[in-house]
Amino acid sequence: MNLSLLQTYELGHLAPLLSRYEKPSIAFWGGEVPEGVATHRSKLGGLPLLPSGFEWPRTAARPLDFLLQIDCAEVSAIDPHRMLPSSGLLTFFYDLENQPWGFDPKELDGFRVVLLAPEGCVATPLPSPECQLAQRALSFCPGETLPHLGSRDYERLTKEASLSDAEWDKYFEFLDAYELQFYPDGSGRHHFFGHAANIQGDMQTEAQLVTNRFYCGDETGYNDPRAKLLKAGADDWVLLLQLDSDDSAELMWGDMGMLYFWIRQQDLVAQRFDRAWMALQCG
């Protein structure tokens, strides 16, 4: 916990409490691909490294688009939970044309996460080159995160911290400065693991319900009597990836929103990335 920063916002007395809610992350950002490096393994956009005969994921209407690829060997040393594979290319696909939000079980084919063995993988042309993202080489560093408004942990935090409205305003100002300290100026707030920067509410409950075929675009799924038992498993879901809107990387999710990938902790341990769930939120 950054005590001096807390004291700047007159919140030093919260250090013991916030330390219990602090969650480590792997912060990252994109930059120009180093000159002479044709196949940078950890990348945002560009052409993915895929094995021969790879079956490109798709919806019924179109192929998915390539988002980013992480060389797990590059980040294993700073993986805070040691839950990512020690090797392999963790590859994320998404329907950039239609940008599904994640609340409709009928759109669960609009994204995919795949772990690939790196041997034999080569840069592969995209089936939909009109949606190709500009390639950025990725850099990583250890980060820290705290609960954001709308999350389950934030609700728990508010029950433990008896703060005035003015103090909560200071918390949000502190939170912004605290998390941005891990990124270069102008970068989006991209990271693996940690707390999500929620924009529209609780994603863990939404993940639990949508993946069990409940529609959550309105209150229908939440109010279904069958959903009550499922909600108890919402805390099994952990943030896998947060991908921010980022002018420097030419990324825009809705109206300055974020793209999030979540996975059950047990599926992460078992490397069942095909069971991940995605959400898009924006203001």
Secondary structure, DSSP 8 states (H G I E B T S, - for coil): --HHHHHHTT-GGGHHHHHHH-EEEEEEEEE---TT-S--SSEESS--EE-TT----B-SSSB-EEEEEEEHHHHGGG-SSS-S-SSSEEEEEE-TTT---S--GGGTTSEEEEEE-STT-EE---S-GGG----EEEEEEEEEE---TTSHHHHHHHHH----HHHHHHHHHHHHHHHHTTS-TT---EEESS----SSS-HHHHHHHHTTT---SSSHHHH-TTHHHHHTTGGGEEEEEEEE-BGGGTB--TTT-EEEEEEEHHHHHTT-GGG-EEEEE--
